[in-house]
Amino acid sequence: MNTIIERFVSIQEVMDALCLQVTNYNWLVTDLDAVISNDSLKYFEEIQELEEGTAYWIKGERLLELVQHTNLYVIWGVFTAFERKTSITLNDLIVHPFADGNSDLWIESPRIQHPDAMCELIFWDSTFVLMLSQVEDVSERFRQTFPGWRSLEEYNRTEGLFESE
């Protein structure tokens, strides 16, 4: 269930919407362009500078603490959720999810970028928030919180962002 919110929504609003569902996952954060203080970095389990950019690994409860106790402002970023039992070594990261310049988000049937992920939150240039999800409960909660949401597939069809064959 892929969803787009066509307005700026803060990370705090998104995390409030998902509430305790955030804690059900471990999160990979990539392609982050944000206002984040150095003391905020203590919330992350691992931070790794990679060729594609910095990658962060954080447990769900720590992600909630981060957004509740800091002034994190996300301009661009991909927050990818994995089952709690999943662990990733950032140095061995094969798929580096990204937003800026990612044309695969604007196709007929966008997919979560990492094959092992359950859902993906994408903050797009302080303009849109996209949720790609395999978990119906997460999508439903997200949609219930943000009136005016649209199906990402429908948005892509009607806005003409891709060429159909």
C-alpha positions as CSV (number, residue, x, y, z in Angstrom):
1,M,0.0,0.0,0.0
2,N,1.9,3.0,-1.3
3,T,0.8,6.5,-0.2
4,I,1.8,10.0,-0.9
5,I,1.1,13.1,1.3
6,E,1.3,16.2,-1.0
7,R,2.5,18.6,1.6
8,F,5.2,19.0,4.1
9,V,4.8,16.8,7.1
10,S,7.4,16.8,9.9
11,I,9.2,13.6,11.0
12,Q,7.6,14.3,14.4
13,E,4.1,14.1,12.9
14,V,4.9,11.0,11.0
15,M,6.3,9.2,14.0
16,D,3.3,10.3,16.1
17,A,1.0,8.9,13.4
18,L,2.8,5.5,13.5
19,C,3.2,5.6,17.2
20,L,4.2,2.3,18.7
21,Q,4.4,0.6,15.3
22,V,7.8,2.4,14.9
23,T,9.1,0.3,17.8
24,N,8.3,-2.9,16.0
25,Y,11.2,-2.3,13.6
26,N,14.8,-1.5,13.2
27,W,15.5,1.4,10.9
28,L,18.0,2.1,8.2
29,V,18.3,5.9,7.6
30,T,19.9,6.9,4.3
31,D,20.1,9.9,1.9
32,L,19.6,12.2,4.9
33,D,19.6,15.9,4.4
34,A,18.4,17.3,7.7
35,V,19.0,19.7,10.5
36,I,20.4,17.4,13.1
37,S,22.5,18.3,16.1
38,N,25.7,16.4,17.0
39,D,24.2,15.3,20.3
40,S,21.4,13.6,18.3
41,L,23.9,11.1,16.9
42,K,24.0,9.3,20.3
43,Y,20.6,7.8,19.5
44,F,21.9,5.7,16.6
45,E,23.3,2.2,17.0
46,E,25.7,2.6,14.1
47,I,26.7,5.4,11.7
48,Q,28.8,4.7,8.7
49,E,30.2,6.9,6.0
50,L,29.8,5.1,2.7
51,E,30.6,6.0,-0.9
52,E,26.8,6.7,-1.5
53,G,26.6,8.9,1.7
54,T,26.1,8.3,5.4
55,A,24.0,5.4,6.6
56,Y,22.5,5.2,10.1
57,W,21.1,2.2,12.0
58,I,18.6,2.8,14.8
59,K,16.2,0.7,16.9
60,G,12.6,1.8,16.7
61,E,12.3,3.0,20.3
62,R,15.5,5.1,19.9
63,L,14.0,6.6,16.7
64,L,11.0,7.7,18.7
65,E,13.2,9.2,21.4
66,L,15.2,11.0,18.7
67,V,12.2,12.7,17.2
68,Q,10.6,13.4,20.6
69,H,13.7,14.9,22.3
70,T,15.5,16.7,19.5
71,N,14.6,19.4,16.9
72,L,15.2,17.0,13.9
73,Y,14.1,18.6,10.7
74,V,14.2,16.3,7.6
75,I,14.4,17.8,4.2
76,W,15.4,14.7,2.3
77,G,15.7,11.2,3.7
78,V,14.7,7.5,3.5
79,F,13.7,5.7,6.6
80,T,13.6,2.0,5.9
81,A,12.0,-0.4,8.4
82,F,13.2,-4.0,9.0
83,E,11.8,-6.7,11.2
84,R,13.3,-6.5,14.7
85,K,15.3,-9.7,14.2
86,T,17.0,-8.3,11.2
87,S,20.5,-6.8,11.6
88,I,22.5,-5.1,9.0
89,T,26.2,-4.3,8.8
90,L,26.3,-0.9,7.2
91,N,29.8,-1.5,5.7
92,D,28.2,-4.5,3.8
93,L,25.1,-2.6,2.7
94,I,24.3,-3.7,-0.8
95,V,21.2,-1.5,-1.4
96,H,21.5,2.1,-0.3
97,P,18.0,3.6,-0.5
98,F,17.8,7.1,-1.8
99,A,15.2,9.8,-2.5
100,D,16.9,12.7,-4.3
101,G,17.0,11.8,-8.0
102,N,15.3,8.4,-7.6
103,S,13.1,8.1,-10.7
104,D,11.9,4.6,-9.5
105,L,9.6,6.4,-7.1
106,W,7.7,7.9,-9.9
107,I,6.7,4.8,-11.9
108,E,3.5,2.9,-12.2
109,S,4.3,0.5,-9.3
110,P,7.0,1.8,-7.0
111,R,8.6,-0.8,-4.7
112,I,10.5,-0.6,-1.5
113,Q,14.2,-0.2,-2.4
114,H,15.7,-2.8,0.0
115,P,14.5,-6.4,-0.7
116,D,14.4,-7.3,3.0
117,A,12.5,-4.2,4.2
118,M,8.9,-4.0,5.4
119,C,8.2,-0.4,4.7
120,E,9.9,2.8,3.6
121,L,9.2,6.4,4.6
122,I,10.6,8.9,2.1
123,F,10.9,12.6,2.8
124,W,11.0,14.4,-0.5
125,D,12.5,17.9,-0.5
126,S,10.3,19.2,2.4
127,T,7.4,18.9,-0.1
128,F,6.1,15.3,0.0
129,V,6.2,12.3,2.2
130,L,5.9,8.9,0.6
131,M,5.2,5.6,2.3
132,L,5.8,2.3,0.6
133,S,4.7,-0.5,2.7
134,Q,4.0,-4.3,2.8
135,V,2.4,-3.9,6.2
136,E,-1.3,-3.0,5.9
137,D,-1.6,-1.9,9.5
138,V,1.2,0.6,9.1
139,S,-0.3,2.0,5.9
140,E,-3.8,2.3,7.3
141,R,-2.6,4.1,10.4
142,F,-0.5,6.5,8.2
143,R,-3.5,7.1,5.9
144,Q,-5.9,7.7,8.8
145,T,-3.7,10.3,10.3
146,F,-3.2,12.4,7.1
147,P,-6.4,13.5,5.4
148,G,-5.9,14.1,1.7
149,W,-3.5,11.2,1.2
150,R,-3.4,9.7,-2.2
151,S,-2.3,6.3,-3.5
152,L,1.2,6.8,-5.0
153,E,0.2,4.7,-8.0
154,E,-2.8,6.8,-8.7
155,Y,-0.8,10.0,-8.2
156,N,1.9,8.8,-10.6
157,R,-0.8,7.9,-13.2
158,T,-2.7,11.2,-13.0
159,E,0.3,13.5,-12.6
160,G,1.9,12.0,-15.7
161,L,5.2,11.4,-14.0
162,F,5.9,8.2,-16.0
163,E,5.3,7.0,-19.5
164,S,3.0,4.0,-19.9
165,E,3.8,1.5,-22.5
